[in-house]
Amino acid sequence: MKKGCKYGTHRSIEPKNILPQPALKISNDMSEIYDNEILIDVSALNVDSASFTQIRNEAGGDKGKIAARIKQIVGEAGKMKNPVTGSGGVLIGTIEKIGDALNGKTDLKVGDKIVTLVSLSLTPLRIDAIHSIDIDIDRVNVSGKAILFESGIYAKIPSDLSENVSMAAMDVCGAPAQVAKLVRPGQSVLIFGAGGKSGILCCYEARKRVGPTGRVIGIEKNPANIERLKKLGFCHEVLDINAKEPVAVLNAALAVNGGKEYDVSINCLNIPDCEMSCILPVRDDGTVYFFSMATSFTQAALGAEGVGKDVVMIIGNGYTRGHAEITFGILRESPELMKLFEEVYC
């Protein structure tokens, strides 16, 4: 086997010798793997929400056109990196082969089922066929192959959770894990896209972390999601308001928080132009966490400067230590969330 770079630069074609995520094109030749790669037999992709929404809108909701666009992207780039959003997603599959250099260095074995926890925007991927697309949950069922680099992270499918629940949860596991790190007892937390998959996990974790003296406020526009949030009771209040209208968001958010600014805001939306709505309601020295891959960090940085907001802004790194275990733990703790994931996201 040929020797590969830990971070996958050996797969970069255009430009050569750079990291695979920013590369325009990488090799998805699966005929021979490098000594530090893991070959995966892929069964499904969970496309990043911002990416899938963009492709779906571009295709007018037509599944055939969505499939064609996904195959086009992967065919041209060797990976599922949406050229508009720059984001990818995760995959589920079965370990088919492990490179010689990884013997004794990994707990994986041939036949293990895993969810990758690195973005499809850097994962060498070959799609042989797209069998079906579930528009409601951003799921693409495929036959294909993928490569996990030596530095790549993953989660084995737990015995007490289904493959579909595991995949749905791991697609967004960085968000609630970051909430666990950021939110403290007694704080007020504002969550955008609170009724979506990542948002609802964040609401649960935030409510747990703020304790009896804190407040969690959700912002959501989808009527079904609003009803779901109210029924679950993870939020003290749910605001039905357009997240692209920052002054309206500011006024409504302060009104339900006793006129006080928030300690933390979390963006779990899959649409752009919501940066200032997340920033304006937050106090100086507060934290704004942009989990959404639709975020413009230029708009966020210049916008905060323009309104004189001295806030800490965190890029939505999908990885934080223990993120898979934290998210699996949430599902085990909450029968309501487990039922929701089984009914809605599978």
C-alpha angles and dihedrals in degrees: 000000000000117000115251136197116259090235098044102252089139088072096055114109105167108060099009125231098016128117112283096239097066093034115111092216134016132182116265094178104139097178090101127014126210121250094259099043133098119216116217128197099219124216103169145006124214100204117211109266095237091049096045092047091053093049093044092051092046089052094046090239093297108146093206091055091045090053092047092050093049091049090048093053093048092043093053101038103028088233140058100262113144105224091212101048098022090222134118127182134218137284139217123217151127126274108250103171138002124208118247094242091061096059106126092006100084135051090216124106134185110283097030115134115224144171112222115232096198122086123269084227088080101026118104103237136179119190114202095175140354109219102180144344126218104203094188095062103027091246125153116188110208149160111231150103134261140182127231112201123222089258093048121116128215145166125231114229106260117235092235096052130064122243092247095050090047093050094047092049097044091052089070104019093121092068102061090038090057089048088055089056098042107040123079134188114283096018127131115233129193116200122194117205086019095165097054127092098272093033096056092050088050091050091053094048094043092050089052093048099045092053125196095322099050133077134225118197121188126206115203136154103188109095094214091050091048091053091047092051093050091049094049093048097212091131127061088213135007118209120206099208140129109260090208091069104076100180092049089048091049094052095045094044094050092046092061093043099057092263091297125131119241129258095213137015125190125200112209095157126128096211131079132240098050098108098107093047087060094046105042099063094049122097123237109280089020123127131252114193115196106198091158116101088207089072121119105214089194090059091046096050097043092039093054090048091049094057096038096247115160097197132145109244119199124199112230098256103183090210130073125150112278095009095137093048092047093052095045086049092054091054091049092048095050119053088185093058093044090053091047093052092047093050102037110024102039 
